[in-house]
Amino acid sequence: MKLVLDEEQRQLREAVRAFLRAASPLPKVRQGYDPQVYARLNGELGLSGLIVPEEYGGAGAGLAELAVALEETGAALLPGPFLATAFAAIALTRAPDKELLAAVAEGRTTATLAQAPLDLDGPAASGTLAQVLSGMEADVLVAPARAGDGGVLVAVELAGPGVTRTPLETLDLTRGQARVVLDGAPARVLGPAPEVGDRLCVALAAEQLGVMRAALDAIVAYAKIRVTFGRFIGSYQGVKHKLADMHCKLEQAESIVRYAAWAADESPDELPGAAALAQAYVGRACFEVARDHLLLHGGIGFTWEHDAHLFYKRAKADEVLLGPPRIHRARLAQLLEL
């Protein structure tokens, strides 16, 4: 088991962190998705191609490396379809399509992944997807579909015929969702539908870890400079205890994410339990840290102008993105035969 980043992973983390600090600081995050930032993210760092095999133009890295990148994009609250494209890439590496994978790896195509199955009639797909992550920004929808006696994975051009997209009003202002209706939309069959739910759970937990870390760093910095009644608030025992609790949650979450990412790459038998644990614990812990980050800022934390609500909303949206924690706790209990 490997819970510590190696030198190459640390270099990747620093490169992504430096890029996002310069290209996507929080004031820019408030402006929403910027395709130019996304293009640079791929042109300069090749992040969308991290887990794409080398024969398809990617870096051929594992989920452990993708988790490092997602931790940093989570900490920066990066707007846009990076997580959605990462989800799609996870599925595509299990049902590889050379043309599509190459386009994703090069950053020419953004994608998103639907988990609810479509109906496939020949080359046409139909169905209603109530909530598609980054559904308005993505170019291609990757989705399972019912075909004959089995399931297949298909790709649908979201700007093509037979597709209607409606943006949804969502809690997270930094990353949108859409309602997508397909009515005989042209679909390309990529292969048998792979089971990727566990790997998605790990990827999401990595983003949540980044949100937690950034929120804790921000409130610790604030506690060192905010003065009330002639004292820095960080000197008050109640504040110190809360910060210590937040730090403990972060440390536990980091160990869980590192373990789950390692299991995804090196120990498939351990992955189901590790993935269930990741979403059972990290999702809720991320929300609690983001909530306390907001509360400890006092009244200013509740204002529109402060960034605390951005972390709070991303944390809550992520907590339920792949199902609420109770679902993952139930699955973990089942796997452990409790």
Secondary structure as GFF3:
##gff-version 3
##sequence-region A 1 338
A	DSSP	alpha_helix	7	23	.	.	.	ID=ss1
A	DSSP	alpha_helix	26	29	.	.	.	ID=ss2
A	DSSP	alpha_helix	35	45	.	.	.	ID=ss3
A	DSSP	three_ten_helix	47	49	.	.	.	ID=ss4
A	DSSP	three_ten_helix	54	56	.	.	.	ID=ss5
A	DSSP	alpha_helix	63	75	.	.	.	ID=ss6
A	DSSP	alpha_helix	82	92	.	.	.	ID=ss7
A	DSSP	alpha_helix	98	105	.	.	.	ID=ss8
A	DSSP	beta_strand	111	113	.	.	.	ID=ss9
A	DSSP	beta_strand	118	121	.	.	.	ID=ss10
A	DSSP	beta_strand	124	133	.	.	.	ID=ss11
A	DSSP	beta_strand	140	147	.	.	.	ID=ss12
A	DSSP	beta_strand	150	157	.	.	.	ID=ss13
A	DSSP	beta_strand	163	167	.	.	.	ID=ss14
A	DSSP	beta_strand	177	192	.	.	.	ID=ss15
A	DSSP	alpha_helix	197	223	.	.	.	ID=ss16
A	DSSP	beta_strand	227	228	.	.	.	ID=ss17
A	DSSP	beta_strand	231	232	.	.	.	ID=ss18
A	DSSP	three_ten_helix	233	235	.	.	.	ID=ss19
A	DSSP	alpha_helix	237	266	.	.	.	ID=ss20
A	DSSP	three_ten_helix	268	270	.	.	.	ID=ss21
A	DSSP	alpha_helix	271	277	.	.	.	ID=ss22
A	DSSP	pi_helix	278	282	.	.	.	ID=ss23
A	DSSP	alpha_helix	283	296	.	.	.	ID=ss24
A	DSSP	three_ten_helix	298	302	.	.	.	ID=ss25
A	DSSP	alpha_helix	308	319	.	.	.	ID=ss26
A	DSSP	alpha_helix	325	335	.	.	.	ID=ss27
###
